[in-house]
Amino acid sequence: MFEYQGVKISWLGHDSFRIKNGKTIIIDPFKIRPIPDKADVLLISHEHFDHLSLDDIKKVSSEKTTVITTPACKKELSSLKVKEVKAVKPGEKVVLGDVSLEVVPAYNLNKFREPGKPFHPKEDGKIGFILSVKGVRIYHAGDTDPIPEMKSFKTDIALLPVSGTYVMTPEEAGEATRMIKPKLAIPMHYGTIVGSESDAERFKQLAACPVQILKSE
């Protein structure tokens, strides 16, 4: 767990984080240990199994949970006993009490399933999030490459994938820090499916800002 200006950030492995400051926000739970915290706000970036994991979502959701996700995920989540499942697209903004959310695009430029078919095509509308929690802005990139939109993102902390294959390599994540100019970056998307801690360490050497490598909780 890492604390920044009163906001507690825990990495739950892969792309999953818990962010706490009054409210509990959980992002993309996957293969997480059972945790006592239920999410007030649950963010699901896209429909791939390592982000939209119903077993894990059930561990962290309750009838008080608001789920923010993409239209592609909404149908699969319709059976959940939660307060609301809200579908959003890049460019939208959501305010939930003292948590505000900007929905941003997440897509590949050079990671292909086969020639001409990216793992995360731009037209699919997969997303990342810029959260504002009591004045601290936190960007969760989702599954993405360094995309031109990043130049306009304003954030204190950037949670960035570093494993390559489906997402940014450590070198590309370093490039992303030069575009976004966060005060701090935290690497993710390694240690579960692809990538290892050596990718996180390499990113730390290449980033244009301080980097905090978290231990999975």
Buried (B, 14 or more C-beta within 10 A) or exposed (E): EBEBEEBEBBBBBBBBBBBBBEBBBBBBBBBBEEBEEBBBBBBBBBBBEBBBBEEBBBBBBBEEBBBBBBEBBBEBBEEBEBBEBBBBEBEBEBEBEEBBBBBBBBBBBEBEEEEEEBBBEBEBBBBBBBBBBEEBBBBBBBBBBBBEBBEEBEBBBBBBBBBBEBBBBBBBBBBBBBBBBBBBBBBBBBBBBBBEEEBBBBBBEBBBBEBBBBEBB
